[in-house]
Amino acid sequence: MIYKAIEKKRLQMFKLAKEYGMTAERTIRCSQELDQMLNDIQHTPSGRSTI
């Protein structure tokens, strides 16, 4: 389930980057949200999400 959310966020980030540029605030914010999701998975036992 979390993997689908990560993929959705990743696609959203690509779309924002294409539309607004890679340095746009909204693109960076989305990238940071994606980073947090990935970090959460890495810090969960067995890579399983608690969500």
Steps between C-alpha positions, in 0.01 A plus 500: 500500500777746590678409178202621297503826694872538430449438130214750492715763674789430262278549195360817654854631548589428136186678384576804715860510378385487139241772551679737740866399484724304732579797722141611554394508863209261444726250323755513781228463762364193322853358475549550874170324571614210283834492683317481832285211377811311387678573828200372694519169314872466562454549873220246533586138586521289183416805291134461586290806543319580822240688299 
